[in-house]
Amino acid sequence: MKMHGGRDFVRHMPGSTQTFKKGESFWRIVHVDPWLLLALLILTGTGLSILYSASGTSEFMIKRQIIFFSIAYIGMFAIAQCPVNFLERSGKWLYVFGIVLLILVLLIGVGAKGAQRWLSLGFIRFQPAEILKLAMPLCVAAYLGSRALPPKLKHIGGCLALVALPALLIFKQPDLGTAILVTASGLIALFLAGLSWRYILGSLLLVVVASWPMWNFVMHDYQKQRVLTLLNPEADRLGSGWNIIQSKTAIGSGGLEGKGWMQGTQSQLDFLPESHTDFIIAVLAEEFGLKGVVLLLSLYGIIVARGLMIAWRAQNHFGRLLAGSVTLTFFVYVFVNVGMVSGILPVVGVPLPLVSLGGTSLVTLMAGFGLLMAVATEPKKTQTQT
């Protein structure tokens, strides 16, 4: 018998390889991180209240969101039960499955509003690109976690190939916002693996050099228009510049204190487009002012900080890379949405996580937190003694 801190101890029965550990916490047994769960529940409740106002008190939207939240939480708890070594083994298969579905989207996918992003099963349609938001960090973390770090040049090339294939397929749909998020999840894992700064600076230089041919030969006309609108939204006030102008107006009119819940004029009088999805934080800014925005961003900050702490405490390279990638990709979600709504980034169709009206994207986000909880509650390895 070996004592641990006076209370915890490991007992090993003679002639047996099984180890019994006494004093295991309830939260570790059920594979839930309580602080992360608390922050997510608070954000969920906050998101529902904001959505209720942004949707014009639509009970249908609230009921729909509650249903998807229920599915998402069930999915999160289910994924949290998976052993970390199982997640490591399954990452590549989920990646391959996602690639196959993305190819099917291009061949037989369902189109809407000029984009072909969905597969239809008759009773439901879904967006396969969402699968890659989970498969990408899982696959890259597994690929790098089984190798010596920092990664060698050939392994960096392998990671870039893993990232590029789904990113190009998603961009082809076209869906620039999701392509950015999927790319970010893979590159973040590569960065956390100890990527040399000379590679990072070289990549940035390559992006600058490639910007001209991308603008002329790769980007669609509507994507170019988004960039031009970012630089000068007043050039087409009643057309492409309308969204960002109304968003800035809503944010500015809220001031420090805001106008009060459901009292915003821009959203309630339908001046603000997509107020229940991409531009929902403008509704919050108008109704609760700068104080409300700071509180919401602080809540996001708590979730990100907890996720990074989980990554720091992970027991192996795979767990650290996976948790870090999921957490920082969540941060990218928030940063891109707030940036595009406030006019410092082009509008790329990224919703505000766990606040905007969502379906499959909401379930995918919560599944990512399930991965975090699986890493956080992984049974600690103990050395048995006779």
N, C-alpha and C positions, 0 to 999 in steps of 0.2 A: 504494500500500500504506500502510495506517495501523496503527501499532503500538498495542497495548493492553496496558499493564502489562508490556511486555517479552516476553510470550509469546503472548498471544492476538492474532490479527490478522484483519482482514477483507480478502479479495482480490476485486477486481472486474475481470472480463475486459473489455477494450475491445469495444464493440459488443454487449455482453450485459447483460441486466438481472438475471442470477442472482448471488447473493451467496454466497460460500463462507466459512464460519467454522471456523477450526481451533481445537482445544483444547476442544471440546464434551465435557462430562463424560458418562460412561456412563449415569448415573442420569437425566440430562436426555434423552438419546437414547431410553431405554426408557420415559420419562415416569413415573418413580417418585421420590417423595420418600423417601430412605432412612431418615431419622429418624422420620418418620411411620409408615413400614412396620415398622420395628423395634418401635416402641411398640405397634402393632396386633398384631404377632405375639406379643409378651409377654402382652398382654391376652388374646389368644385362648387361649394355653396356660394362663393362670391361670383363665380362665373354664371350660375343660374340666375342670380338676382340681376346682374348686368344684362344678360340675354333677355330676361323678361321685359326690361325697359326697351332694349334695342329692337326687339321684335314687335313692338307696339302692343305689349301685353298678350301675345299670342299663346294661348294655352296649348295649341297643337305643337308648336316648336318646343315648348318647355317639356311636354310629355315625351316628345321624340328624344330630346336631349337626355332626359332622365332614363329612358330605356337604354340608350347607347352608353350612358355612364354605368348603368347596372351591368351590361354586358362587359364593359371595359374593366370594371373592378373584378368581376368574376374571372376574366381572362388574366388579369394581373396576379390574383391570388393563385391561380392554377399554374402559371409559369414560374412563380416564386417557389413552388414545390419541387421544381426540376433540379436534380443535382448539377453542380457546375460542370463536372466532367461530361455529363450528358449534353449540356448546352455546347460545350466545346466540340464534341463529336458531330453534333447535328447541324452546326453552322454551315458547313459546305453544302450539305444536302438541301437546306432551305434556300441557299444562294442559287443552286442549280435549278430548283423548282421555280424560283422567282424569275430567273432568266427565261425559262421555257414559257412562262405565262406572259412575259413582256413581248416575246416573239409572236405569241398567239394574238396579243392585242393588235400588233401591226398587221396581222393577216386577217383576223376575223373580229376585231374589236368593235365595240359600239361607239359611235361618234355623237358629239353634241357640241354646239357652239364652235364649230371649226376644229375641234380636237377629238382624237380617237384614243381614249384613255381607259376604257372600261371593257370588261368581259361580262356577258350576260349568261346567267344560268336559268333563265326563264322567270323564276319567282323572285330573283334578286340579281342585281348587278354590282360588281365591286371593281376596285382599282388595284390591279396587281402591283403597281409601283410602290404601294404602301408596304408590301411584304419586304421589299429591299431595304426599307428603313430599319428593319430588324436584322435581316440577313447580312447586310453589309458590315456592321460592326462585329457581328458574331463571326463571320468568315475571316475578316482581316485580323481580328484579335486572335483567332485560333491559328491562323497562318503565321503570325509573328510570335505568338506566345510559345510556340514549340521550337523556336530558334533562338540563337544567341542574340542578345541586344547590346548595343544598338544594331539595327539591321544592316547587312551588307548591301552593296549596290544592286546585286542580282535579286535580292529579296525586296528591295525598294521597287524595282521594276515589276516584280510579280504583283505587289500590292497595287501599283498604279494600273496594271492591266485589269485586276479585279474590280477596281473602282470605275475605270473608263467604260467597260462594256455595258453595265446597266445604265450608267449616266447617259451614254449616247442613245440607247434604246428609249429611255424616258424623254430625252430632249427631242427625239424624233416624233413623239406623239402629237403635238409638242406640250411639254409641261416643265417649264423652266424652274419654277419654284421647287417642285419635288426633286428635280435633277440636282439642284443646288444642295438640298438637304441630304440626299443620298451620298453625293460626292463628299460633303462635309463630314459625314459620319465615318467614312473610310479614311479620309485624310487626317482626321483628328486622331484616330487610332495609330496611324503611322507616325504622326508627330509625337504622341505620347511614348512611342517605342524608343525615342531618343534620336530622332532624325537630326542629322548634322545641320547647322545653320547655313553652311555653304550650299547644301541642297535646297534649303528653303529659299534663300536669296536668289539662287539660280532659277528656281521655279517661278518666282515673282517676275524676274527679268524675262523669262520665256512667255509669261502671260502678257506682259506689256508688248513684246514683239509680235505676239499672235493676235493682238486685239484688232489690228487693221484687217487682216484677212477674215477674221471671225465676223466683223461688222459687215463686210462686203459679200461674203460667200456663205456664211453659216446662219446668221440671225435672220429671223422672219421680220417682215415689215412691221407687224404690231409690236414686236420686241424692241425694234429700233425706236418706234414711236414712244415707248415707255421711257427710254433713256432721254430722248429729246424733251419729253414732258417734264421729267425730273429737273432738267437744266432750266427750262422756261415754261412753267405750267400756264402762265398768263397768255402764251401765244395762241392757245385754243381754249379759252375760258369755258365755252359751252360744249366742248367736245372732250378731247382726251385729257384736258387739264381740269375738268369739272370735279373729279373725285378728290384730287389732292387739295384743290382750293377749298372745297367744302370741309374736308378733314381738318385743314389748318384753321379754318374759321371756327369750327366746333371746339378744337383744342384751346384756341385763344380766348373764346368767349367764356370758357369755364373759369378762368382766372385761378385764384388760389383756393377758394372755398367751393366753387361749383354752383350750379343753379338748383340743385336738389334732385333726388331720385325721380325719374320720369318727367322732369321739368325742362329737359333740353329741347331747344327749338329746332336745331339742325336735324336731329334724329327723329323727333316726334312729328315734325312737319314734312318728313321725307326729303329733305334737301341732301342729306348724307346718304350716298348709295352704299349698298353692301354693309349696312350698319350692324347686322347680326353676324357677319362673317369676318371679312378681312379688316374692316374699319371699326370694329367694336370698341377698341381702346379709345377712339375719339369720342364715343358715347360716354364712356367713363370719365374722360377728361372734362367734358362739358357739364356733366351732372355732379361730379364730386371734386372737380378742380385738380390742381397740382397735388394736393394732399392725397387724394384718392389714387392718382397715378403712382405716386411714391410708395404708398402702402402696397399696391398691387405688385410693383416691381420689387419691393422688399420681400414679398412672399415668394416670388420667383427666385430671388437671391438666396433665400433660405433653402429652397429645394435644390438649387445648384450646389450650394455649400455642403449640404448633406450628401449629395451624390458624390462629390469630390472626396469627402471624408470616407465614404464607403470604398471608393477606388483606392485611397491611400492605405486602408486597412485590409485590402484583399490579400489572399494568401499566395497567389501566384501571378505570373505575368499575364495570363489570359484574363483572369478576373480584374486585374488593374486596368488593362487596356479596354476591356468591354465596359466596365463601369464608367471609366473616364470618357469614353467615346459617347455612350448614351447620354451622360450628363451634359457634356459640352455641346452635343448636337441639340439637346433641349434648349440650351442657352442660345444657340444660333437661331432656332425657331423664334424665340422671343425678340432677339436683336433685329432680325430681318423684318418681322411684322411691325415693331415699333418704329424702325427706321423708315419703312415705306409709308406708314401712316403719317409720320411727322415730316416727310419730304426730304429725307437725306439719302434714301435708297429708292431705286425704281420699284414700281408696283409689280410684284411677281406672283401674287396669289398665294401667299403663305398666311394661314389663319393664326390668330392668337391662341396658343395651346391651352386647352382645358377651359377656355372662356368662349371662344367663337363656336357657333353652331357647327357640329361635326358628326361624322358617321364612322367610316372606316379609319379615318385619320385619328379620331379620338381613341378608338380601340387599339390602334398601333402605338400611340403614345403611352397608354397605360400598360401595354405589354412590355414596353421598354422599361418602365418602372418595376415590372415583375422581374425582369432580368437583374435590375439593381438589387432588389430584395433577395434574389437567389444568391447573389455574390455576398451580400451583407450577412446573411444567415448561414453561410456554408459552414458545416461542422468543422471545428478546429481540429487539426491533426495533432494527435497525442502520441507520445512514444511509450509503448507498453513495456512494462518491466515485470520480471518474475521475482 
